[in-house]
Amino acid sequence: MLEVLITSKVRRKMVIVFAKYPDFKTHSRALAKLIKEDAGNVSRELKRLHAAGFLVAEESGKMKIYQMNKEFLLLRELQSMVIKTQRGNPKKKVG
């Protein structure tokens, strides 16, 4: 279901992680390692999700730390979609 709405595999994995764990904070390289994707692609998608208002970012030294924007308009709907798609395939992993 999410693959129809979110065509980028990397972005889809990121949305799943942040929607399931809204308090999760990370920088691009750590997230890339977690979801087993290229750091450059993850960095590009983080910037897109931040520009869309899905994520908030804060500077920590030379790094940007990203977290789910809990004020995001579609947060509850996305979380509901993620839970439903994960429930449909319990063995499916993020990475």
Backbone as CSV, one residue per row, in Angstrom:
resi,resn,N_x,N_y,N_z,CA_x,CA_y,CA_z,C_x,C_y,C_z
1,MET,0.820,-1.197,0.000,0.000,0.000,0.000,0.864,1.261,0.000
2,LEU,1.830,1.340,0.925,2.680,2.525,0.966,3.518,2.668,-0.291
3,GLU,3.860,1.536,-0.936,4.681,1.621,-2.136,3.943,2.308,-3.283
4,VAL,2.631,2.299,-3.253,1.841,2.992,-4.272,1.859,4.500,-4.009
5,LEU,1.748,4.879,-2.753,1.696,6.294,-2.389,3.073,6.942,-2.308
6,ILE,4.052,6.197,-1.826,5.414,6.722,-1.696,6.299,5.870,-2.587
7,THR,6.614,6.387,-3.753,7.312,5.578,-4.758,8.794,5.404,-4.471
8,SER,9.412,6.311,-3.731,10.829,6.180,-3.390,10.990,5.163,-2.259
9,LYS,11.750,4.102,-2.529,11.971,3.063,-1.523,12.657,3.633,-0.281
10,VAL,13.644,4.496,-0.493,14.376,5.093,0.629,13.436,5.961,1.462
11,ARG,12.659,6.810,0.803,11.728,7.689,1.524,10.691,6.880,2.282
12,ARG,10.210,5.806,1.667,9.218,4.943,2.317,9.793,4.344,3.601
13,LYS,11.019,3.844,3.547,11.654,3.279,4.748,11.786,4.336,5.840
14,MET,12.134,5.550,5.431,12.308,6.623,6.400,10.979,7.017,7.033
15,VAL,9.950,7.122,6.244,8.618,7.465,6.765,8.172,6.400,7.762
16,ILE,8.424,5.147,7.458,8.050,4.063,8.371,8.771,4.221,9.706
17,VAL,10.068,4.454,9.669,10.852,4.591,10.912,10.332,5.766,11.740
18,PHE,10.209,6.937,11.118,9.794,8.119,11.876,8.336,8.045,12.322
19,ALA,7.466,7.451,11.535,6.063,7.332,11.930,5.892,6.347,13.088
20,LYS,6.663,5.259,13.059,6.564,4.277,14.143,7.209,4.769,15.433
21,TYR,8.261,5.565,15.292,9.020,6.031,16.458,9.156,7.551,16.410
22,PRO,8.099,8.288,16.740,8.116,9.749,16.583,9.133,10.473,17.478
23,ASP,9.639,9.836,18.504,10.648,10.466,19.368,12.075,10.153,18.916
24,PHE,12.199,9.350,17.876,13.503,8.947,17.356,14.214,10.151,16.744
25,LYS,15.484,10.346,17.142,16.317,11.416,16.600,17.535,10.773,15.957
26,THR,17.935,11.301,14.802,19.066,10.705,14.114,19.704,11.689,13.148
27,HIS,20.909,11.362,12.724,21.551,12.113,11.647,21.605,11.193,10.427
28,SER,21.949,11.730,9.296,21.804,10.996,8.035,22.601,9.697,7.983
29,ARG,23.838,9.702,8.428,24.652,8.479,8.334,24.128,7.363,9.231
30,ALA,23.691,7.704,10.420,23.152,6.687,11.330,21.863,6.092,10.762
31,LEU,21.028,6.943,10.175,19.791,6.459,9.581,20.090,5.576,8.371
32,ALA,21.066,5.974,7.567,21.453,5.176,6.397,21.890,3.781,6.824
33,LYS,22.658,3.717,7.890,23.111,2.420,8.402,21.921,1.596,8.918
34,LEU,20.997,2.240,9.610,19.836,1.556,10.167,18.954,0.944,9.085
35,ILE,18.683,1.711,8.026,17.781,1.218,6.986,18.519,0.577,5.814
36,LYS,19.841,0.498,5.937,20.691,-0.173,4.938,20.534,0.447,3.542
37,GLU,20.700,1.762,3.507,20.624,2.494,2.243,21.824,3.432,2.144
38,ASP,22.089,3.906,0.943,23.198,4.808,0.677,23.016,6.125,1.439
39,ALA,24.084,6.586,2.088,24.012,7.807,2.900,23.645,9.032,2.065
40,GLY,24.104,9.101,0.830,23.764,10.229,-0.034,22.277,10.282,-0.343
41,ASN,21.699,9.126,-0.643,20.253,9.055,-0.909,19.448,9.410,0.332
42,VAL,19.891,8.927,1.480,19.194,9.206,2.736,19.260,10.703,3.040
43,SER,20.427,11.289,2.859,20.587,12.725,3.103,19.660,13.548,2.210
44,ARG,19.584,13.192,0.944,18.709,13.888,-0.007,17.237,13.767,0.414
45,GLU,16.829,12.569,0.821,15.433,12.362,1.235,15.123,13.052,2.559
46,LEU,16.095,13.114,3.466,15.891,13.842,4.718,15.614,15.310,4.426
47,LYS,16.365,15.874,3.496,16.163,17.277,3.125,14.771,17.484,2.535
48,ARG,14.330,16.550,1.702,12.992,16.655,1.108,11.898,16.560,2.167
49,LEU,12.036,15.595,3.084,11.029,15.427,4.134,11.030,16.620,5.092
50,HIS,12.198,17.208,5.315,12.304,18.402,6.151,11.627,19.583,5.455
51,ALA,11.881,19.750,4.163,11.264,20.842,3.401,9.742,20.701,3.352
52,ALA,9.250,19.471,3.364,7.807,19.221,3.329,7.149,19.408,4.699
53,GLY,7.968,19.578,5.747,7.424,19.768,7.089,7.221,18.481,7.861
54,PHE,7.574,17.341,7.261,7.421,16.050,7.924,8.439,15.894,9.061
55,LEU,9.628,16.468,8.877,10.691,16.385,9.876,11.089,17.774,10.344
56,VAL,11.591,17.835,11.558,12.241,19.043,12.061,13.722,18.708,12.214
57,ALA,14.564,19.737,12.152,16.004,19.513,12.239,16.624,20.514,13.204
58,GLU,17.662,20.061,13.873,18.422,20.960,14.750,19.908,20.710,14.494
59,GLU,20.687,21.748,14.647,22.128,21.641,14.449,22.766,21.110,15.730
60,SER,23.682,20.172,15.553,24.463,19.642,16.669,25.905,19.576,16.190
61,GLY,26.655,20.626,16.474,28.003,20.716,15.932,27.920,20.890,14.431
62,LYS,28.550,19.987,13.694,28.515,20.043,12.233,27.394,19.181,11.643
63,MET,26.641,18.505,12.496,25.591,17.601,12.019,24.207,18.197,12.194
64,LYS,23.301,17.737,11.333,21.886,18.040,11.499,21.228,16.799,12.076
65,ILE,20.473,16.996,13.130,19.742,15.913,13.776,18.269,16.078,13.405
66,TYR,17.691,15.000,12.867,16.306,15.035,12.392,15.392,14.259,13.331
67,GLN,14.168,14.759,13.429,13.136,14.105,14.227,11.780,14.386,13.581
68,MET,10.832,13.508,13.827,9.470,13.681,13.320,8.895,15.001,13.832
69,ASN,8.250,15.724,12.955,7.538,16.937,13.342,6.181,16.507,13.897
70,LYS,6.033,16.585,15.196,4.805,16.121,15.830,3.606,17.013,15.542
71,GLU,3.850,18.155,14.889,2.780,19.054,14.476,2.409,18.837,13.004
72,PHE,3.029,17.860,12.354,2.776,17.611,10.939,1.310,17.270,10.728
73,LEU,0.703,17.923,9.768,-0.738,17.815,9.526,-1.220,16.377,9.321
74,LEU,-0.461,15.570,8.613,-0.886,14.203,8.286,-0.248,13.132,9.176
75,LEU,0.300,13.529,10.307,1.015,12.591,11.174,0.156,11.387,11.572
76,ARG,-1.005,11.607,12.097,-1.856,10.501,12.577,-2.251,9.564,11.436
77,GLU,-2.562,10.143,10.279,-2.942,9.329,9.134,-1.774,8.463,8.665
78,LEU,-0.585,9.055,8.601,0.596,8.288,8.199,0.901,7.174,9.196
79,GLN,0.820,7.494,10.478,1.060,6.473,11.496,0.054,5.341,11.358
80,SER,-1.187,5.662,11.118,-2.218,4.648,10.940,-1.921,3.778,9.725
81,MET,-1.507,4.391,8.628,-1.166,3.638,7.416,0.020,2.708,7.655
82,VAL,1.031,3.217,8.349,2.220,2.400,8.627,1.846,1.202,9.481
83,ILE,1.064,1.435,10.519,0.650,0.339,11.405,-0.156,-0.699,10.637
84,LYS,-1.068,-0.245,9.788,-1.885,-1.182,9.011,-1.049,-1.981,8.027
85,THR,-0.092,-1.353,7.366,0.737,-2.088,6.406,1.686,-3.032,7.119
86,GLN,2.191,-2.658,8.285,3.072,-3.527,9.046,2.305,-4.713,9.619
87,ARG,1.058,-4.485,10.017,0.216,-5.536,10.571,-0.097,-6.579,9.504
88,GLY,-0.246,-6.105,8.266,-0.552,-7.007,7.174,0.594,-7.948,6.835
89,ASN,1.809,-7.577,7.181,2.985,-8.400,6.902,3.918,-8.304,8.099
90,PRO,3.675,-9.069,9.182,4.432,-8.929,10.416,5.917,-9.241,10.290
91,LYS,6.326,-9.979,9.279,7.741,-10.336,9.139,8.509,-9.312,8.307
92,LYS,7.809,-8.336,7.769,8.453,-7.331,6.935,9.298,-6.421,7.805
93,LYS,10.548,-6.194,7.399,11.467,-5.358,8.151,11.672,-4.055,7.414
94,VAL,12.136,-3.047,8.151,12.407,-1.743,7.570,13.592,-1.832,6.638
95,GLY,14.679,-2.424,7.055,15.926,-2.446,6.299,16.035,-3.536,5.385
